[in-house]
Amino acid sequence: MKATLMTIALLCAGAAYAQTPPPAPPHAADAARHMDDLATLLDLTEAQKAQVQAILQQQHAKMKESFEQTKASGTKPDWQQMKALHEQLQQETLQKLAPVLSATQLKKFQILQQQMHEMHAHMAQHMGHGDAAATPPAQN
């Protein structure tokens, strides 16, 4: 009797687990939240939000592809090359966003990008990466 009840309980638990959709990857949830925040900050329409999201996903895919190509070649990505590529992709992104966003929205986007860039540079400096790590601090 106990074995039968235990089997039924396990089957029910298994069925409930099988019907539960798998959680979205953490990155997907972060990206969706980031896009919602960006839409709010820039006061995007639904149409603009879809266009901006597509443009930003293209930028991310290009950067990832470049990193993967460098990694596949067996060489370690050079910081300066990756930085130059990132800046080039940022310029391309701004050019693609210009017809989608108003002048005010585009300016806000640039400010947000600059703030995020500064935050990443600050974090890289404290982690021993980037330009700050290449030059030792001045001695008194």
C-alpha positions as CSV (number, residue, x, y, z in Angstrom):
1,M,0.0,0.0,0.0
2,K,2.8,2.4,0.9
3,A,4.7,1.5,-2.2
4,T,1.6,2.2,-4.3
5,L,1.0,5.6,-2.7
6,M,4.6,6.5,-3.1
7,T,4.5,5.5,-6.8
8,I,1.4,7.6,-7.4
9,A,2.9,10.6,-5.6
10,L,6.1,10.3,-7.7
11,L,4.1,10.1,-10.9
12,C,2.0,13.1,-10.0
13,A,5.2,15.1,-9.1
14,G,6.8,14.0,-12.4
15,A,3.7,15.0,-14.4
16,A,3.6,18.4,-12.7
17,Y,7.3,19.0,-13.3
18,A,7.0,18.0,-16.9
19,Q,4.2,20.5,-17.5
20,T,6.2,23.4,-15.9
21,P,8.0,25.3,-18.6
22,P,11.7,25.6,-18.1
23,P,12.8,29.0,-16.8
24,A,14.2,31.5,-19.3
25,P,18.0,31.8,-19.2
26,P,19.1,34.5,-16.8
27,H,20.6,36.5,-19.7
28,A,17.3,36.6,-21.5
29,A,15.5,37.9,-18.5
30,D,18.2,40.6,-18.0
31,A,18.0,41.6,-21.6
32,A,14.2,41.9,-21.5
33,R,14.4,44.0,-18.3
34,H,17.1,46.1,-19.8
35,M,15.0,46.7,-22.9
36,D,12.0,47.6,-20.8
37,D,14.1,50.1,-18.8
38,L,15.5,51.6,-22.0
39,A,12.0,51.9,-23.5
40,T,10.8,53.7,-20.4
41,L,13.9,56.0,-20.2
42,L,13.6,56.9,-23.9
43,D,9.8,57.0,-23.9
44,L,9.7,54.6,-26.9
45,T,6.6,53.7,-28.7
46,E,5.9,50.0,-29.2
47,A,7.1,50.3,-32.8
48,Q,10.3,52.1,-31.8
49,K,10.9,49.5,-29.0
50,A,10.8,46.7,-31.5
51,Q,13.1,48.5,-33.9
52,V,15.6,49.5,-31.2
53,Q,15.6,45.9,-29.8
54,A,16.4,44.5,-33.3
55,I,19.2,47.0,-33.8
56,L,20.8,46.3,-30.4
57,Q,20.5,42.5,-30.9
58,Q,22.3,42.9,-34.3
59,Q,25.1,44.8,-32.5
60,H,25.4,42.2,-29.8
61,A,25.4,39.4,-32.4
62,K,28.2,41.1,-34.4
63,M,30.3,41.6,-31.3
64,K,29.8,38.0,-30.2
65,E,30.6,36.7,-33.7
66,S,33.8,38.7,-33.8
67,F,34.9,37.4,-30.4
68,E,34.1,33.8,-31.4
69,Q,36.1,34.2,-34.6
70,T,39.1,35.5,-32.7
71,K,38.7,32.7,-30.1
72,A,38.4,30.0,-32.8
73,S,41.6,31.3,-34.5
74,G,43.5,30.3,-31.3
75,T,44.6,33.9,-30.5
76,K,43.7,35.8,-27.4
77,P,41.6,38.9,-28.3
78,D,43.7,42.0,-28.1
79,W,42.1,44.6,-25.8
80,Q,42.8,47.5,-28.2
81,Q,41.3,45.6,-31.2
82,M,38.2,44.7,-29.2
83,K,37.8,48.2,-28.0
84,A,38.2,49.6,-31.6
85,L,35.6,47.1,-32.8
86,H,33.2,48.0,-30.0
87,E,33.5,51.7,-30.9
88,Q,32.9,51.0,-34.6
89,L,29.8,48.9,-33.7
90,Q,28.6,51.8,-31.5
91,Q,28.9,54.2,-34.4
92,E,27.0,51.8,-36.7
93,T,24.3,51.4,-34.0
94,L,23.9,55.2,-33.7
95,Q,23.6,55.5,-37.5
96,K,20.9,52.8,-37.5
97,L,19.1,54.4,-34.6
98,A,19.1,57.9,-36.0
99,P,16.1,57.3,-38.3
100,V,14.2,55.4,-35.6
101,L,14.6,57.8,-32.7
102,S,13.9,61.5,-32.3
103,A,16.9,63.8,-31.8
104,T,16.1,64.0,-28.1
105,Q,15.7,60.2,-27.7
106,L,19.0,59.7,-29.6
107,K,20.8,62.1,-27.3
108,K,19.4,60.4,-24.2
109,F,20.5,57.0,-25.7
110,Q,24.1,58.4,-26.2
111,I,24.2,59.7,-22.6
112,L,23.0,56.3,-21.3
113,Q,25.6,54.5,-23.4
114,Q,28.3,56.8,-22.1
115,Q,27.3,56.2,-18.5
116,M,27.3,52.5,-19.0
117,H,30.7,52.7,-20.7
118,E,32.1,54.6,-17.7
119,M,30.6,52.1,-15.3
120,H,32.2,49.2,-17.2
121,A,35.6,51.0,-17.4
122,H,35.4,51.7,-13.6
123,M,34.7,48.0,-13.0
124,A,37.5,46.9,-15.3
125,Q,39.9,49.2,-13.6
126,H,39.1,47.6,-10.2
127,M,39.3,44.1,-11.6
128,G,42.7,44.8,-13.2
129,H,41.6,45.0,-16.8
130,G,41.7,47.6,-19.5
131,D,43.7,50.8,-20.0
132,A,44.0,51.5,-16.3
133,A,45.7,48.1,-15.7
134,A,48.2,48.8,-18.5
135,T,49.7,51.8,-16.8
136,P,51.0,51.5,-13.2
137,P,49.8,54.2,-10.7
138,A,52.1,57.2,-10.2
139,Q,54.6,56.9,-7.3
140,N,54.8,59.8,-4.8
